[in-house]
Structure formats: C-alpha cells, structure tokens
Amino acid sequence: MEIYVVTKQFPKEETYSLTDQIRRSSRSVNICTIEAYRKRRYPNHFVSKLTDADMENSETQGWLEFALACNYITKELYDKLYAQSDEVGRIVQYMMSNPEKFGAA
C-alpha cells in the first residue's frame, strides 16, 4: 500500500507505464501468496505460486530502481521500500523451502 501512495506523486506521463507496472507487481506479490496458501494441499502448486510471488517481488524491486533513477523517489525512500521488499523475499523463500510448515502436505 505504501507503493500505491508513493506512486500517486509520479508524473502523469508515467500513468500507463511505471506507475501501473509497479502497482501491479507489488499487489501481485500479495495475491500470489494468497493463492499459494489456497493451494497448500498440493505442495508443488504451493511452491509454484510462491515462485510467482517471488518473481513479482523481484519485478517490484526493478521498478523501484527505475523510480529512483528517474528521481521520482528519494534514495532514502528507495532504501526503505527496497529493504521491505527484501524482507518479503526472504519470507517467500523460507516458505518455498519449508512448505510443510505452512500446511502443505
């Protein structure tokens, strides 16, 4: 949600590119994780959906790099959002490595 709020300040010419892309990828991390949990009865599906979440998280990091390079966000905000994204990545990786701890059969 923080990314959504931050992107409200991006230039209008970025509406259909950077703004939409970073919003979509950051939201997809959450949605893919929810979908993974719903598929937890099937360990391979669970891990597959978590792999999608990890991919979306990596994409979000890439868009953050563009936002910084275009001076749409400060270095301090970039560092904060990137650190949060890194933490999400570590959690997703842990879940993929330990599906049984999350109810996967």
Phi, psi and chi 1 to 4 in degrees:
 res  aa     phi    psi   chi1   chi2   chi3   chi4
   1 MET       -  -31.3  -71.2  -51.2  -59.1      -
   2 GLU   -63.5  -38.6 -170.7  167.8   -2.6      -
   3 ILE   -62.6  -41.0  -74.8  176.1      -      -
   4 TYR   -58.6  -47.2  175.4   79.4      -      -
   5 VAL   -62.8  -44.7  172.1      -      -      -
   6 VAL   -61.8  -40.4  167.1      -      -      -
   7 THR   -71.5  -13.9   58.6      -      -      -
   8 LYS   -61.8  -21.2  -74.3 -176.6  174.7 -174.7
   9 GLN   -95.1   -2.9  -60.4  170.9   25.7      -
  10 PHE   -68.4  152.8  -75.4    8.2      -      -
  11 PRO   -59.2  150.0  -17.9   27.7      -      -
  12 LYS   -59.5  -33.3  -70.9  -66.0  178.7 -161.2
  13 GLU   -66.4  -12.3   65.1  -94.9   15.9      -
  14 GLU   -93.8   -1.3  -69.2  -70.5    1.5      -
  15 THR   -51.2  -46.3  -61.7      -      -      -
  16 TYR   -97.9   11.9  -59.9  106.6      -      -
  17 SER  -128.4  -97.5   52.8      -      -      -
  18 LEU   -57.6  -47.3  178.3   58.8      -      -
  19 THR   -59.8  -52.3  -57.2      -      -      -
  20 ASP   -63.0  -40.5  -77.7  -12.2      -      -
  21 GLN   -66.6  -44.4  -68.7  -65.1  -33.7      -
  22 ILE   -71.6  -34.6 -164.9  168.8      -      -
  23 ARG   -65.2  -45.2  -75.4  177.8  179.5  177.4
  24 ARG   -62.4  -49.1 -176.8 -158.5   51.7   74.3
  25 SER   -66.7  -39.5   64.9      -      -      -
  26 SER   -67.1  -36.5   63.6      -      -      -
  27 ARG   -70.6  -35.4  -71.4  174.4  177.6  167.0
  28 SER   -64.4  -29.3  -74.0      -      -      -
  29 VAL   -57.5  -48.7  175.3      -      -      -
  30 ASN   -64.5  -47.3 -179.2   48.3      -      -
  31 ILE   -63.7  -42.4  -62.9  -54.6      -      -
  32 CYS   -63.7  -35.5  -71.9      -      -      -
  33 THR   -67.7  -40.7  -55.3      -      -      -
  34 ILE   -62.3  -45.3  -69.3  167.7      -      -
  35 GLU   -62.0  -39.2  -70.1  174.7   -6.8      -
  36 ALA   -60.5  -45.2      -      -      -      -
  37 TYR   -61.3  -38.0 -172.5   73.0      -      -
  38 ARG   -66.9  -23.5  -66.7  -71.1 -176.2 -170.8
  39 LYS   -98.0   12.3  -60.9  -89.4 -171.0  173.1
  40 ARG   -61.6  -20.1   69.6 -171.7 -179.2  -81.4
  41 ARG   -66.5  -18.6  -69.6 -177.9   52.9 -160.6
  42 TYR  -120.2   95.2  -49.5  100.4      -      -
  43 PRO   -50.1  -40.8  -26.4   34.3      -      -
  44 ASN   -66.8  -38.3  -69.9  -20.1      -      -
  45 HIS   -67.8  -41.1  -77.0   57.6      -      -
  46 PHE   -56.2  -52.2  178.7   72.9      -      -
  47 VAL   -65.7  -38.0  172.2      -      -      -
  48 SER   -60.6  -45.5  175.9      -      -      -
  49 LYS   -66.3  -36.7  -81.2  -63.7 -178.2 -175.6
  50 LEU   -67.0  -33.1  -70.6  172.7      -      -
  51 THR   -63.0  -39.5  -58.9      -      -      -
  52 ASP   -62.4  -42.5  -67.9  -15.8      -      -
  53 ALA   -61.1  -42.1      -      -      -      -
  54 ASP   -63.4  -40.9 -172.3   49.6      -      -
  55 MET   -62.9  -44.9  174.6 -167.9   65.2      -
  56 GLU   -64.6  -37.2  -64.5  -68.9  -10.9      -
  57 ASN   -64.0  -41.8 -168.6   51.1      -      -
  58 SER   -64.3  -38.8  -65.2      -      -      -
  59 GLU   -63.0  -41.9 -178.0  178.4  -24.7      -
  60 THR   -58.2  -41.6  -60.7      -      -      -
  61 GLN   -61.7  -39.9  -69.3  175.9  -18.7      -
  62 GLY   -62.0  -43.9      -      -      -      -
  63 TRP   -65.8  -34.8  -68.4  121.4      -      -
  64 LEU   -60.9  -38.8  -73.5  170.9      -      -
  65 GLU   -63.1  -41.0  -69.4  173.1   12.0      -
  66 PHE   -64.1  -43.1  -83.7  109.1      -      -
  67 ALA   -60.5  -39.1      -      -      -      -
  68 LEU   -67.7  -46.2  177.1   62.9      -      -
  69 ALA   -62.4  -30.6      -      -      -      -
  70 CYS   -87.8    2.0  -66.8      -      -      -
  71 ASN    62.5   33.3  -65.8  -48.0      -      -
  72 TYR   -87.1  -21.4  -61.4  153.7      -      -
  73 ILE  -133.0  156.8   58.2  174.8      -      -
  74 THR   -80.0  163.5   64.4      -      -      -
  75 LYS   -61.6  -38.1  176.6   73.4  163.9  103.4
  76 GLU   -64.4  -43.6  -67.5   75.8   23.2      -
  77 LEU   -68.0  -40.7 -178.2   55.3      -      -
  78 TYR   -56.5  -49.8  167.2   83.4      -      -
  79 ASP   -58.8  -41.6  -71.7  -16.5      -      -
  80 LYS   -65.0  -50.8  176.6 -175.2  172.8 -171.6
  81 LEU   -65.8  -38.9  -66.3  172.5      -      -
  82 TYR   -65.6  -40.7 -158.2   94.1      -      -
  83 ALA   -62.8  -40.0      -      -      -      -
  84 GLN   -64.2  -41.8  -70.8  172.8  -14.5      -
  85 SER   -64.2  -40.4 -179.1      -      -      -
  86 ASP   -60.0  -41.9  -99.2   -5.8      -      -
  87 GLU   -63.7  -43.1  179.2   63.5   20.0      -
  88 VAL   -59.0  -43.0  167.6      -      -      -
  89 GLY   -59.8  -41.3      -      -      -      -
  90 ARG   -64.8  -39.7  -77.3 -169.3  -70.1  -81.0
  91 ILE   -65.4  -46.1  -67.9  167.6      -      -
  92 VAL   -61.7  -43.0  169.8      -      -      -
  93 GLN   -61.0  -41.5  -71.7  -67.5  -36.4      -
  94 TYR   -62.3  -43.0 -179.9   80.2      -      -
  95 MET   -62.6  -40.7  -67.9  173.4   73.9      -
  96 MET   -66.2  -36.1  -73.6 -169.6  -64.4      -
  97 SER   -78.3  -19.1  -63.0      -      -      -
  98 ASN  -134.2   56.2  -58.6  -78.7      -      -
  99 PRO   -59.8  -30.3   20.6  -29.6      -      -
 100 GLU   -63.4  -26.3   69.9  -75.6   -9.9      -
 101 LYS   -74.9   -7.5  -68.2 -174.5  178.6 -174.9
 102 PHE  -118.4   21.0  -60.8   91.4      -      -
 103 GLY    90.4    2.7      -      -      -      -
 104 ALA   -72.7  131.3      -      -      -      -
 105 ALA   -66.8      -      -      -      -      -
